[in-house]
């Protein structure tokens, strides 16, 4: 699998010892978790439940880093800190919504990379 503008697979390749099937397994786990995390963030924002946002972001952080989501790797730690500091989730709503968009874009790109790897062009 190749890197793209959105995804840097070096960390995943390292963890998987270059085993493509193992990489795909980790990617599928990530893709399975994406809707759960997005739903949880949206629900917590809608209900104003900041205490639910912190563990969602914190627990998803290793996956973001492992998948090498270029636009989020450097932003997820500060985002987690901001979510922890603010009592009112609406103060970080815009950043969380951007986070969701980036996760969705990364998930689509990972699906494309898997498909491309399964069906290489001649």
N, C-alpha and C positions, 0 to 999 in steps of 0.2 A: 504494500500500500504506500502511496505517495503522500507527502505533505501537500497542503494547499494554503491559500491565503488566510483561511479561517482556522485551520487545524495544523498543529505541529506534533507529529506522532512520535517524536524522539523518546519522550518519557514512557509512552505506552510500549514502544519497541523494546526499550530497556527492561521494563518490568516483565514483558512477555518473552524475553530472550530471543526476540526476532521471530517467534513462532506466530505465523499469520492466523492460524486457527484460534490460538489463545487471544490474540489481539481482537479478533472478531467477537469472541466470547465477552471480553470486557466492554467492547463497544455496544453489544446487544444489551448488556446489563445497564449501561449508561442510558441507552435509548428507552429501556423499560422504565427507568426512574424519572426521566424528563417530565412526562405528563403528571406524575405524582407530585413532583417538586413544584411545577408551575401551578397546579391546582391548589396546593397547600399555600403557596405565596399569595395567590389571588384571594383565597378564602380568608387568610389572616389579614390581608389589607382591607378587604370588604368589611370585616368584623372589627377592625381596629385592634387586633390581638398580636401586639408586638412580641410577646413572649413565645409565640409559635413561630415567628419569623427567624429568630436567632438560631434555633436548632436546625431548621431547614437549610439555611445558608451554610451553617457550620458543617453539617453532615454531607452536603453536596460539594463542598470545597475540594476534597481530595479527587473527586471524579472530574471536576473541571480542570484541575491541574494535570491529572493523568491523561485526559483526552487532549490536552494541549490546546485548549480553546484560546487562541491568540488574544482576542479582544477582552478576555476575562481573567486570564492568569494573574495579571498584575492588579486587577481591580477588585478581586473577590475578598482579599483580606481587609482593605479599607471599607468595602461595603459591609462586611460583617461587623466591623467596629462601629460604623455609623448606625447600623440597625440596633446594635446593643445600647448605644448612647441615647438614642431618641426614644422617648416614651410614646410618641405619636407617630405611627407608621406613615401617615400622610406626608411627613417631612422627608421621607426617603422614597415615596411612592414612584416618583419619576425615575430614580436610579434603579429601583426594583423592576419597573416595567421595561427599562432598557436591558436589564439583566435577562429578563424573560425572552426578549427578542433575540438577544445574542445566543441564548441556549437553544432556541428554536432554529436559528440559522446554523448553529454548529451541528445540531441533530440532523438537519437536512443534508449538510455537507458530509457527515459521517455515513449516512445512508448511501449517498452518492459514491463515496470512496469504497464502501463495501461492495456495492453493485458493480462498480468499475473493476474491482479486483476479481470478482466472481466471473465477470464477462469482459475480459480485456479486448480492446479493439485491435484489429489485425492491421 
